[in-house]
Amino acid sequence: MILSGCQSPKKPTVQGSANVSSTTSTQKSKKTTATTSSESSSGNSATSSSQATAASSSSTDVDAQTQDNSPTNVTENRAATNHIVSADSYAYSAAEVQTAMTGQPTTITQPTVFLTFDDGVNQTMTPRVLQTLAEQQVHATFFVVGNTLTNAANQNMLQQEYQAGHGIAVHSYDHNYNLLYPNRVANAAAIVREYQQTNTLMTQILGNDFTTKVWRYPGGHMSWRNLAPADAQLKQLGVTWMDWNGAVGDALGNSGPKTVAAMLQYHANSLTAFPTSPVKVILMHDAIDKELTLQALPEVITYYKTHGYQFGILS
């Protein structure tokens, strides 16, 4: 079974808004075991008033509107990360999740699902996905394409994702396969450059207490040749690449599901294609044409609630 991402013309592979007022009980039960070293950077220090100053000193390339919305719940000694303080309780190390996806033991022992959305942000689908997540009182990780953040409206949308307690990750700057993988061979310099370019822009928008160390290769890691040099260079920067072990088939274009029922069946089938693991990372998209994904989203969430999963974000 092919579980593809981002509608790439690739060889057959297996794929691997308002703030929510209260956290679901599944999220409250998070982390009953020891916290990993990468997670421990999210400290519980006293709240600092310096955030407003940090936000106002961000690059002038970013519209002033987004600076006015910079988060205020930042602790003085808390390391920069990809989510607000209140999301610490359900944020998991992406590196540990990646290990857990292979079936190897980690400190993540409770069934945990990570809803992920690629290809945003936009003004058409992203706000509707955010609204559904708010109504369902769950959180997700948004893998954002950097070149969508060049206007004030989309910068504000990124702020809404962040302030609502979701995780923010990088899905390249241009999402251009020819630049990232010429002749299907990874260009490590271009990949690292696009991660850094996007992360820098996000920091300008969200403030100096933000950084993200989570990256998803457009088309998925499994789709391209000679990724080892790029993987190594990203690792030197502390960045974890993240694929998935579940999907709804919304990247398949005309060959994908045509109804909600078919999408849910695709999702169920996708879960059998990967090693047994307590974690599920679900590939979805919030691109402007993903109406069917939006329709299926409440039922996908219900599936995981019914099966006892807690909802996490990648950090």
C-alpha positions, 0 to 999 in steps of 0.5 A: 500500500502506498501512503504518499505525502504532498502529491509527489510524482515519486516511486512507489513507497510505503509512507511512512480560532480561539484558544481552547478553553480547557485541555481534554482529559486525554491531554491532562494525563500526558507524561506519566513516565520520565521526561526526556532530556529534549522535553525538559527544556520546557521549564516551569519558571516564573512568568517574565514581562520581557516577552513584549520587549523581545517581540517588539525587537523582531525583524522589521520584515514582519508586519507590525500586526503580528508583533502586537499578537506576540505571546505573553505567557513565556517563562524567563529561563524557558528555552525557545521552543515551538509551542506556548508554555501551556502546551508543555504538558502535551508536547513530546520530543520529536526524536523520541516519537520518531524512535517510538514509530519504529516499534522500539521502546521509549518512555512514551507508553500511553497510546498517543496520537499526533495529528499533523497538517502539511502545506499551510498556512492559508486563509481558506482551509487553515482557519477551518481546521483550527476551528474544528480542533478547538471544537474537539478540544485537541491539538495538532502540529502544523508543518508550515511552508515558509513562503506562505508567511510573506503577507500579514494575514498569513502571519496572523494565522500562524500566530493563531495556530501558535497561541491556540497551543498547537505545535509549529514545524517546518515543511520547507520554504518553497516546497519545490522538489526540483530545488530540494531533490534534483533528479530525485537526489537530495540537495543537502545545502538547499534543504538546510537553507530552507529549514533555516530560512523558514525558522528565521521567518517564524521567529520574526513573526512569533518572537525570540522565545520561538524556535522549531526543531521539527522538519518534514521533508516535502514528499516524505523522507522515504521518497528521495535518494541520498538524504543521509547528508541532509539528515546529518546536517539537520541533526547537527542543528538539533533538528529531527525529521518526521514522517508519519505512520498513518494517513488519510490519503489526501495527498493522492490527488485523483487516485485518493479517497473521494468520500469521507467513508473512503477516507476513513477506510484509507486511514484504518488501512494505513495503520496496519502498514507500519510497526506496532507502536504506542504512537500514531503520527497522522499525515493530513493537509490544510491546503486550500483544496482539502475539503474532504479532509476537513469533513473527515477530521471530526471522525478521525479525532473521534476514532482516537478518543474512542480508542483511548489515545491522548493527543500530543504535539511534536516538539 
